[in-house]
Amino acid sequence: MQKPTSQELFSAVDATWSAKQFISHDGWMLREGAGGGKRVSAATLEAPIDDVDIIVAEQQMTALGQKSLFMVRDSDAALDNVLEQADYGIVDPVVVLASPVSDLLKQKYTSHSVNLAESPSNDAKTIWNDGGISPDRLSIMERVTAPKTILESSDMGVAFVAAHKGIAMVHAVEVSKDHRRKGVANALMYKAALWAKDHNCNWLAVLTVRENVPACTLYQTLGMTEAAAYHYRFKRSV
């Protein structure tokens, strides 16, 4: 089975973890993040180009009341060079890992029950809050229009999953401190794969910063492999 392209994965990210507003302007895709973090606030090129003008993107982000922030993907070498010359530093390199749903379903994790919910319970909100998932990020989940659900394992763990064009993206995987290393995250990912199958998705994908070694190890142990990558650049002097 052919792995999704980087472009397909990034389209799925936007559809399943949505900015408040997407603005296409002069070759750029601008995102209004509404306090929801880097992923929904960063500017990206709509297509790879060699002659990159970042000034127009900077002006648009200022107009949105946001600091200048760029997402630099695999194909954005020219943009990366321009930003480096303009004194933009690198922050939070991110890896996108993916696996065929069928492969994930071969590994049955039933030691913890996982339920589906349309909205987060109080326990889920507490776990997310403890993990740094703010109310503004909960608002992101609310505004996603793609098929979606919340995965909850009692008061132990929680995650969000949504589907776009055959790809199910898992976001905001959090396990409470008292229940880590007990198979809760594995159970959440297995339930996500079951949900993905029910929604006609052939692939399950997840994002994590590279420096989060426990998360990277978990997903790799499940057989998920790197399918795309990106990093952010921000103005060092600001």
Secondary structure, 3 states (H helix, E strand, C coil): CCCCCHHHHHHHHHHHCCCCEEEEECCEEEEECCCCCHHHCCEEECCCCCCCCCHHHHHHHHHCCCCCEEEEECCCHHHHHHHHHCCEEEEEEEEEEEEEHHHHCCCCCCCCCCEEECCCCHHHHHHHHHCCCCHHHHHHHHHCCCCEEEEEECCCEEEEEEEECCEEEEEEEEECHHHCCCCHHHHHHHHHHHHHHHCCCCEEEEEEECCCHHHHHHHHHCCCEEEEEEEEEEECCC
